[in-house]
Structures are given as structure tokens and as C-alpha cells.
Amino acid sequence: MSRMLSCIGAGSAAGAGSFDYARAYATSALATDCAEKIDKFNCNPDEIIVFPSKYATSNTFQMKEVYKKLSTIYWRSPSYNRVRLFVSAIVALLFGSVFASQRVPTNEGDMNSRVTSIYITALFLAVNAYFTVGFAIDAAKFFWYYLFMTLSLAVYTYAGQGLMSVLRDSVTAQGVGSIFIGMSSIFGGVIWAYWTFPLHYILEGLMVSQFENDTTPITPSYGSEYYDYVRETYCPEVPVGSQLPSDCTGTAEDWLYISFGGFWVPENLPWNVLYLLGAVIVAKILSLYGLTSKNYLAT
């Protein structure tokens, strides 16, 4: 392990680079034993092992063994996994406590809070926060939420792996990844970034799936676009610029439709899924290209 770290420039021990690993191995019992086995095999040159393919085993077998090893590594540190899940649960409860006294939104301010919560959960909280922020207890909506959260994590995880594969070191990959996430968040309102980066498709899928057919009454704020929509749709007899009656409200589905310019609609959900699956495939292709074509050890 020390030699591996030294070769990739990650060794931290003082004077680690001055140790002659080749000389130490050449004088070790392991080298002697290896040489004896080689001589033994060379004594029978006719017994040459030949495989019908380039590798001794199939790609399927190799992939199974790699995944078995990854599974072993993952579950080798159960304490780390327990702490991670525990922290996620605590943070989810903290977010949920914001809505403890008001599980059902009643006005535009409440809806904005829900949208903010969805944005935050899309970045790092996953499904832990679903039942704590007051979303509908509905199997179909939970499925959509879980699906888009899974695709969200997959896109950013595999994109990170792809950057690590094609770039020189982790510092460069982290920098490029930060730019990618920052542009997706900060410049999401710019038309080219809106249609290019994945965050738009993730958030649209999460929000539309949760508020579709949601008839919860939402009181409009005076002067907002939603106010104009509610007045024109539900109480057109009210003069323009007048305060709406308390019983003149729209729905949560109406609010989402108006707030996002009428672009976020249920018909887009399959296309959002298709885009995110495509982004995952592109990221995996990028990883494959980096692993097979890039080698920075000699530079």
C-alpha cells in the first residue's frame, strides 16, 4: 500500500520516496519463492496454458467478481454507513420540524417554502425528508419522488466518476465538478443552461410529480402573477387591483403551473426521466473513455 501511494504521489510519510522497494523485494523470501515457482513451470514447457479468448474469464464473470468485491468493501465499514444514515435522518427531522405546525400549505409563502425544501433535498437529503415536510402519502407520488432522487444522485455521482477518469487529479476534477454544479444552480434561469444542465429536469420532475392534481387551496399574494390568474379564473367579477375574497383561491397545482411560466406540466415527466437516463449513460461513457484511454502516471 505504501508503494502504491508513493507511485501516485499520495504518500504522506516522511522520506517515503527514498525507500528502494525493488531492492527490498529482490532480497525477500517472496521473490525467492516466486522464482522457484517460475522455474518449476518452465521445466514443463509443453504444459502451456492456452485460453480460447484474450482473457481467462468472460467479461460477465469479471464484472460479477468486481461487484462482489465492491459489495464487500462497502459493508466492511458498517459503522460508517450507520453514522451516515443517522445524520441524514437527523437532518431530515430538522427540516421537517419547520413544517411541524403547518403540514398543509395555505398561501404562496408556504408553497415557496415547499419548493425550497424540494431543491435542498434534491441536492443531498434524498428520500429521508419526504415524509417529514408534508408531502402527500401517495404510492405513485412517492415512486416518482424516489425515481427522480435516484436519478439525481446517479447523474452527479457518475458525472464525478467521469471527471475523475478523464482529468489529471482529484483537485482538477473537484474544480470542474464545482463549476458544473454551480452553473447548473446559478445560471439555471439562462435559457441555454436551463435546457442543458440536469438540475432543471430533476426539480421539474420532483415538483410536478408532487403537486400534480393537488387541489389544496392556496391563497394568492396581492399583485403576483398567481393573483392575476386566480382572479381571472375563479372570481372574474372582482375588479382589477382589488383584494380577493377569502373564498377565492386557486390550488397548489395552479400555483406551480403559473409560477414556472406554464412550462412545468405532467406531460414532461417521461421526457425528464429520459434526459436523466441519457445523462447517466453519457457519464458512464465518459468514465469508460477515461479508464481506457487516459494515463497520467508518466506525467
ZAKOL-828625 format. One line per field, with one value per residue (C-alpha): residue number from 1; x negated, y, z. Coordinates in nm, 3 decimals. Layout:
% ZAKOL-828625
seq <- NUM:...
xx <- X:...
yy <- Y:...
zz <- Z:...
//
This chain:
% ZAKOL-828625
seq <- 1:2:3:4:5:6:7:8:9:10:11:12:13:14:15:16:17:18:19:20:21:22:23:24:25:26:27:28:29:30:31:32:33:34:35:36:37:38:39:40:41:42:43:44:45:46:47:48:49:50:51:52:53:54:55:56:57:58:59:60:61:62:63:64:65:66:67:68:69:70:71:72:73:74:75:76:77:78:79:80:81:82:83:84:85:86:87:88:89:90:91:92:93:94:95:96:97:98:99:100:101:102:103:104:105:106:107:108:109:110:111:112:113:114:115:116:117:118:119:120:121:122:123:124:125:126:127:128:129:130:131:132:133:134:135:136:137:138:139:140:141:142:143:144:145:146:147:148:149:150:151:152:153:154:155:156:157:158:159:160:161:162:163:164:165:166:167:168:169:170:171:172:173:174:175:176:177:178:179:180:181:182:183:184:185:186:187:188:189:190:191:192:193:194:195:196:197:198:199:200:201:202:203:204:205:206:207:208:209:210:211:212:213:214:215:216:217:218:219:220:221:222:223:224:225:226:227:228:229:230:231:232:233:234:235:236:237:238:239:240:241:242:243:244:245:246:247:248:249:250:251:252:253:254:255:256:257:258:259:260:261:262:263:264:265:266:267:268:269:270:271:272:273:274:275:276:277:278:279:280:281:282:283:284:285:286:287:288:289:290:291:292:293:294:295:296:297:298:299
xx <- 0.000:-0.285:-0.438:-0.103:-0.058:-0.412:-0.363:-0.052:-0.205:0.022:-0.230:-0.242:-0.517:-0.842:-1.110:-0.866:-1.013:-1.369:-1.288:-1.405:-1.112:-1.273:-1.583:-1.376:-1.162:-1.464:-1.614:-1.288:-1.159:-0.861:-1.086:-1.275:-0.954:-0.821:-1.140:-1.125:-0.768:-0.860:-1.149:-0.914:-0.666:-0.945:-1.050:-0.736:-0.718:-0.464:-0.207:-0.132:0.199:0.397:0.732:0.976:1.010:0.786:0.874:0.911:1.268:1.561:1.649:1.962:1.761:1.512:1.791:1.958:1.632:1.570:1.918:1.873:1.552:1.722:2.004:1.752:1.570:1.898:2.019:1.674:1.741:2.096:2.026:1.965:2.293:2.485:2.349:2.429:2.788:2.825:2.703:2.933:3.230:3.148:3.113:3.441:3.615:3.472:3.611:3.941:3.967:4.005:4.341:4.443:4.708:4.835:4.837:5.062:4.965:5.223:5.059:4.784:4.528:4.592:4.558:4.228:4.106:4.202:4.022:3.711:3.727:3.751:3.450:3.244:3.350:3.263:2.904:2.822:3.104:3.258:3.581:3.522:3.706:4.011:4.238:4.116:4.200:4.569:4.579:4.881:4.888:4.947:4.770:4.746:4.610:4.359:4.245:4.189:4.003:3.783:3.719:3.607:3.399:3.225:3.159:3.035:2.780:2.682:2.622:2.399:2.218:2.139:2.051:1.796:1.656:1.631:1.438:1.204:1.139:1.050:0.878:0.530:0.605:0.880:0.821:0.888:1.190:1.336:1.286:1.458:1.736:1.793:1.821:2.069:2.291:2.255:2.357:2.648:2.774:2.675:2.731:3.036:3.251:3.046:3.218:2.920:2.829:3.195:3.218:2.862:2.794:2.969:3.095:3.390:3.509:3.462:3.654:3.930:3.978:3.983:4.217:4.462:4.494:4.572:4.820:4.999:5.375:5.312:5.631:5.506:5.644:5.364:5.438:5.266:5.044:5.172:5.003:4.844:4.894:5.077:5.309:5.399:5.457:5.685:5.885:5.936:6.013:6.210:6.357:6.358:6.625:6.364:6.226:5.862:5.639:5.895:5.838:5.975:6.243:6.119:6.300:6.141:5.835:5.652:5.487:5.134:5.127:5.235:4.962:4.689:4.814:4.823:4.504:4.297:4.448:4.672:4.371:4.371:4.651:4.710:4.663:4.292:4.224:4.131:3.901:3.733:3.666:3.534:3.296:3.157:3.108:2.924:2.706:2.617:2.521:2.307:2.130:2.058:1.925:1.700:1.572:1.507:1.319:1.104:1.024:0.930:0.759:0.607:0.293:0.133:-0.114:-0.405:-0.333
yy <- 0.000:0.239:0.178:0.237:0.568:0.674:0.590:0.810:1.089:1.040:0.913:1.121:0.954:1.148:1.004:0.754:0.817:0.722:0.358:0.116:-0.120:-0.309:-0.393:-0.494:-0.728:-0.879:-0.991:-1.110:-1.463:-1.379:-1.313:-1.637:-1.838:-1.673:-1.751:-2.116:-2.148:-1.993:-2.238:-2.524:-2.420:-2.374:-2.734:-2.845:-2.614:-2.841:-2.772:-2.425:-2.289:-2.156:-1.978:-1.952:-1.577:-1.287:-1.323:-1.636:-1.549:-1.376:-1.011:-1.115:-1.319:-1.035:-0.783:-1.012:-1.050:-0.675:-0.605:-0.873:-0.701:-0.359:-0.501:-0.647:-0.314:-0.125:-0.345:-0.372:-0.044:-0.076:0.187:0.447:0.356:0.370:0.715:0.840:0.719:0.854:1.200:1.201:1.111:1.386:1.650:1.533:1.571:1.921:2.020:1.854:2.046:2.365:2.233:2.059:2.318:2.353:2.029:2.170:2.486:2.764:3.055:3.140:3.179:2.821:2.697:2.877:2.702:2.364:2.440:2.540:2.216:2.013:2.198:2.123:1.757:1.717:1.812:1.596:1.467:1.208:1.038:1.085:1.416:1.300:1.213:1.496:1.801:1.724:1.566:1.352:0.996:0.853:0.549:0.689:1.025:0.858:0.639:0.947:1.120:0.817:0.775:1.135:1.134:0.815:0.964:1.285:1.103:0.882:1.175:1.368:1.058:0.920:1.266:1.289:0.948:1.053:1.369:1.170:0.932:1.191:1.460:1.455:1.457:1.487:1.860:1.936:1.704:1.870:2.213:2.121:1.947:2.258:2.467:2.215:2.223:2.600:2.677:2.435:2.619:2.982:3.010:2.782:3.079:3.141:2.967:2.761:2.649:2.577:2.324:2.189:2.114:1.834:2.032:2.171:1.821:1.693:1.977:1.974:1.603:1.632:1.931:1.839:1.481:1.604:1.879:1.716:1.704:1.871:2.066:2.218:2.577:2.833:3.197:3.431:3.719:4.054:4.166:3.833:3.651:3.383:3.653:3.762:3.403:3.327:3.649:3.584:3.214:3.182:3.526:3.739:3.965:4.114:4.442:4.451:4.559:4.475:4.240:3.893:3.741:3.483:3.204:3.297:3.073:2.856:2.521:2.404:2.264:2.604:2.780:2.554:2.593:2.974:3.017:2.834:3.002:2.713:2.508:2.254:2.012:1.639:1.560:1.640:1.374:1.092:1.329:1.433:1.068:1.008:1.305:1.195:0.838:0.978:1.191:0.882:0.693:0.983:1.000:0.625:0.653:0.936:0.713:0.426:0.657:0.791:0.450:0.300:0.595:0.820:0.750:1.029:0.817:0.911:1.286
zz <- 0.000:0.081:-0.263:-0.434:-0.254:-0.342:-0.711:-0.740:-0.536:-0.237:0.015:0.328:0.526:0.556:0.330:0.174:-0.172:-0.061:0.014:-0.257:-0.297:-0.588:-0.385:-0.083:-0.293:-0.473:-0.140:0.014:0.066:-0.151:-0.453:-0.393:-0.371:-0.689:-0.883:-0.773:-0.896:-1.231:-1.271:-1.188:-1.453:-1.708:-1.658:-1.843:-2.148:-2.318:-2.049:-2.177:-2.063:-2.356:-2.336:-2.626:-2.568:-2.475:-2.107:-1.898:-1.798:-1.963:-1.913:-1.725:-1.474:-1.427:-1.367:-1.112:-0.922:-0.924:-0.788:-0.523:-0.415:-0.411:-0.200:0.044:0.067:0.119:0.402:0.558:0.742:0.881:1.144:0.872:0.698:1.026:1.107:0.758:0.777:1.130:1.029:0.725:0.944:1.196:0.923:0.767:1.103:1.140:0.802:0.882:1.211:1.006:0.885:1.207:1.293:0.936:0.740:0.465:0.272:0.263:0.079:-0.168:0.109:0.221:-0.135:-0.176:0.139:-0.006:-0.330:-0.136:0.059:-0.261:-0.403:-0.092:-0.071:-0.440:-0.359:-0.061:0.161:-0.070:0.037:0.410:0.402:0.202:0.493:0.716:0.501:0.448:0.102:0.010:0.140:-0.204:-0.351:-0.704:-0.589:-0.362:-0.653:-0.871:-0.589:-0.526:-0.900:-0.952:-0.634:-0.751:-1.095:-0.934:-0.721:-1.015:-1.251:-1.011:-0.883:-1.228:-1.358:-1.077:-1.167:-1.529:-1.441:-1.218:-1.508:-1.772:-1.565:-1.420:-1.046:-0.788:-0.736:-1.103:-1.108:-0.798:-0.952:-1.277:-1.084:-0.872:-1.188:-1.330:-1.021:-0.979:-1.336:-1.306:-0.997:-1.050:-1.426:-1.436:-1.539:-1.854:-2.143:-2.266:-1.913:-1.834:-2.117:-2.086:-1.720:-1.527:-1.226:-1.422:-1.516:-1.161:-0.999:-1.259:-1.208:-0.830:-0.811:-1.085:-0.958:-0.605:-0.689:-0.981:-0.912:-0.575:-0.500:-0.174:-0.162:-0.195:-0.117:-0.366:-0.266:-0.386:-0.709:-0.803:-1.132:-0.940:-0.801:-1.156:-1.260:-0.965:-1.015:-1.386:-1.345:-1.022:-0.949:-1.265:-1.115:-0.878:-1.021:-1.123:-0.835:-0.566:-0.275:-0.344:-0.119:0.128:-0.058:-0.392:-0.407:-0.655:-0.599:-0.536:-0.890:-1.027:-0.829:-0.966:-1.322:-1.304:-1.101:-1.363:-1.664:-1.763:-1.876:-1.592:-1.670:-1.603:-1.973:-1.932:-1.667:-1.910:-2.100:-1.775:-1.693:-2.045:-2.023:-1.685:-1.805:-2.106:-1.878:-1.674:-1.992:-2.116:-1.778:-1.786:-2.142:-2.023:-1.743:-1.984:-2.218:-1.936:-1.792:-2.128:-2.299:-2.032:-1.831:-1.628:-1.431:-1.656:-1.650
//
